[in-house]
Structures are given as C-alpha cells and as structure tokens.
Amino acid sequence: MLKIISLVIIAEILTAVGQILFKKAANSADTYNLRRLDAHAGFLKDVLVNPNLWYGFAAMAVGLVVWIIALAQ
C-alpha cells in the first residue's frame, strides 16, 4: 500500500513540475497582441523553441507512466 501511495505522490509531483514548466515557457515568449491572428504564429514559434516546454512534456509523460504503474498495482 505504501508503494502505491508513493507512486501516486511521485506522479503528482511530476505533473505539477510539468505544469510549472509549461507556464515558464509561455511566460518567456515575447509580448504579443493575441487578438490579432498573425501574432499567434510568432507566439507559437517562441514557445515551441523553448526547452522548458519540452521538459514539461517529458515530466508529464514520465508522470503518466508512473500513474499507469501505480494503477496496475
């Protein structure tokens, strides 16, 4: 039982870290007026080249795997 609880806590921590990294990636982009349609491409380019976004995806993916392992117990 303790192993399952530990896995769930680890999964939640990884998910939280992923969300924080997503937020850092979005905040690091230049200021855009996103009401204009042409500004969306520049914003996406800035965010997609940010390593924090990809680290966030990795943290979320590892958290998902840990959740699956916990649920399989």
Secondary structure as UniProt FT lines:
FT   HELIX           2..28
FT   TURN            34..35
FT   TURN            37..38
FT   HELIX           39..48
FT   HELIX           51..72
//
